[in-house]
Amino acid sequence: MGDFFGSMYCWFEDLFGIELANYLWGQATAGQQTNMFIGIGLSMFGVSLLVAILYYYVINHPRLNTFLGWAIFLVANAAINFLIGWQWVLSHYYGGKMKTVDQITNQEVDLNISASDCVSFGVSNMILSLFVFLFFSYIIKWWSSNCSRAPF
């Protein structure tokens, strides 16, 4: 499962940087050796599924059975997942966890990761969540009493 999520996110590693990708894989530092893509990916899938269920089954209002109504939830899902991805890695960045040991000096040094890389990771999480929300929409929309024709 970790390879699945890691592979998905690494489509965007040019956007957020190879250093951050290696850190999230658990390969850049001895202090963080777990694959963080699993947790971030599962939360992105969970939020996207929750928003889709909210749209199709909880709110399920006839006025929202349009592309615009569906797009409101798509954008809300994207915004939530942007914040989750951005804040997840930013908390590690500001927590001082993104460090490694220099081979020459044997001193602890910061990885070459910036706060803008964290924002870019949030954008990557947001883009992936758009596709996941579309996927969930096509799977669960058929049983909705009022919104089964949205988005198409």
PAGU-161280 format. One record per residue: x, y, z of N, C-alpha, C in turn; residue in one letter. Coordinates in pm, whole numbers, plus 50000, padded with zeros to 5 digits. Layout:
N
XYZXYZXYZA
...
This chain:
152
500834988150000500005000050000500875012650000M
501985012250072502875023750077503465027049941G
503755016549863504285018949729503235025349640D
501975021549658500885027349578500785042349603F
500685046349730500575060549762501845068149727F
502995062349758504255068849726504415071149577G
504015061349497504105062849351503165073849302S
501985074649359501045085149319501635098949348M
502155100749467502685113849504503965117049428Y
504735107049394505995109749325505805113749180C
504585112949128504315119048998504555134049006W
504455139449126504585153849148505885157749218F
506835148649230508035151949306508855163049242E
508685165549114509345177149053508755190049108D
507505189549150506845201249206507315204149349L
507355193849432507705196149573509125192149611F
509875186249520511295183749542511625169549585G
512755164949537513225151349566513615149749713I
514115160449775514495159649917513275156850004E
512185163949976510955161650053510385147850022L
510465143649897509995130249861510775119649936A
512095120949941512905111250015512585111450164N
512325123250219511945124150360510625116950385Y
509665119150296508355112850314508415097750290L
509325093150208509535078750190510175072650314W
510815081050397511505075950516512955072450488G
513535078550384514895075050342515905086150365Q
515485097750409516405109250416517045111250552A
516455105750656516985108350790516735096250879T
517605094650976517455083351068516295085451164A
515885097951187514795100951279513415098051224G
513315096751093512005094351029512205083650923Q
511895071250959512115060150867510825053250825Q
509695059250852508435053350809507955060250682T
507205053150604506655058450480505445067150514N
505645080350512504575089550548503525090950438M
503825086250318502865086950209501615078750242F
501765068350321500615059850357499595067950436I
500015074550541499095082350624498475093950549G
499295101150474498795112550398497825107850290I
498185097150221497315091850115495995086550169G
496055079450280494815074350340493915085650387L
494505096150442493675107450485493075114550364S
493825115650254493305121850133492145113550076M
492305100350071491225091650024490025092650117F
490275092550248489175093350345488385106150337G
489085117450327488395130350317487615131050187V
488205126450078487515126749948486255118049950S
486345106250010485175097550021484125103950111L
484535109750222483605116250314482865127750246L
483575136050170482935147350102481975142149995V
482355131549924481475125749823480205120149887A
480345113149998479175107850069478315119250120I
478945129650171478205141450217477385147350103L
477975148849986477265154649872476125145649823Y
476415133049801475455124049737474385118449831Y
474685117149960473745110350048473285118450169Y
474095127550219473685135050338472965147750298V
473595156150218472945168550174471945165150065I
472385158749958471505152449858470325161249818N
470575173949791469505183349760469315184349608H
468075184949560467835185549415468475197649347P
468575208749416469205220549356470695218649330R
471305209249400472725206749381472995196349274L
471965191449207472105181349102472525187848970N
473555196148978474115202848861475625201748868T
476255205248759477705205348759478235215548861F
477605227148869478035237348964477895232549109L
476795226049141476605220749276477675210549311G
477965201749216479005191749236480375198349248W
480625208749165481915215549166482185222449299A
481145227049366481325233149499481945223049594I
481475210849591482015200549679483395195949632F
483615195949503484935192649448485975202649499L
485645215449492486565225949537486755225349689V
485685222749762485805221449908486725209749943A
486565198549874487425186949895488875190549865N
489105197549755490465201449717491085210649822A
490315220249871490825229649971491185222450101A
490315213550145490585205950269491845197650253I
491975190750139493145182250118494425190250096N
494315202250040495485210950032495985214250172F
495055218250259495435221850397496035209950472L
495455198150453495975186350522497395183150476I
497615182650345498945179450293499985189850332G
499605202450320500515213450352500875213350500W
499875212550586500125213150730500825200650782Q
500565189250721501205176750764502715177950752W
503195182150635504645183150617505215195750682V
504415206450688504885218750751505115216650901L
504315208250964504515205551106505855198551130S
506255189951038507575183551049508675193651021H
508425202550925509405212750890509675222051009Y
508615227551068508785236551181509115229251310Y
508835216351315509195208351433510665204451436G
511405208051332512835205051327513155190451302G
512225183251241512415169051218513125166051086K
513215175950999513795173750866515295176450870M
516005167350935517455168550952518125155350915K
519385156250879520175144350850521575146650906T
522375136250907523745137250956524675138650836V
525475149250836526455151550729527545140850738D
527845134350627528815123450627530235128250657Q
530545140450617531905145650635532135150750778I
531245159150825531435165350956530795157551071T
529955148251036529215140351136528325149151223N
527905160751169527025170151237525615168851180Q
524625172151262523245172151215522995185051137E
522495183551014522205195150928520785193950875V
520225205550839518875205750782518885200050641D
517825192950608517635188550470517335200750383L
517595199650256517365210750163515875211350126N
515065214550226513605215450210513185229150261I
512335235850186511875249150226510375248950255S
509885259650312508445260750339507655260850209A
508235265950101507525265749973507395251549919S
508335242749952508195228549915506995222349986D
506755226650109505605221750185504295226350121C
504265238850075503095244050004502885236149874V
503975233549804503895225949679503395211649703S
503775206049816503235192749850501735193549875F
501295204249939499855206249959499125207249826G
499735214049730499145215049596499065201249531V
500115193249548500105179549495498985171249557S
498825172549688497755165449757496385170049707N
496275182949682495025188649630494705183049491M
495675182749403495455177849266495055163149268I
495745155149348495385141049358493975139249413L
493595147749507492255146549566491165149749465S
491455158049366490465160849261490145148149183L
491185140649147490985128249073490285117649158F
490655116949286490045107149376488575110449398V
488245123249413486855127249431486035123849306F
486605126249189485925122749065485695107649057L
486695100049095486585085449097485475080849191F
485465085949314484415082349409483045086849361F
482975098349294481705103249243481105093349144S
481925088349054481415078848955481015065549017Y
481605061949127481265049249191479975050249272I
479805061049349478685061249444477495069549401I
477585076749292476495085949256475215078849215K
475285066649169474135059649109473015057049209W
473315056549336472295053349436471775065749508W
472195077449464471715089749524470315092749471S
469415096649561468025099149518467885112249442S
468705122349471468545135349407469725139749321N
470885134349344472095139449277472755129049187C
472035119249141472645108449065473105112848925S
472675124348879473105129048747474285138848753R
474745142048872475895151148886477155142848897A
478255146348839478515158448763478085157648617P
477905145548564477545144348421476375134848405F
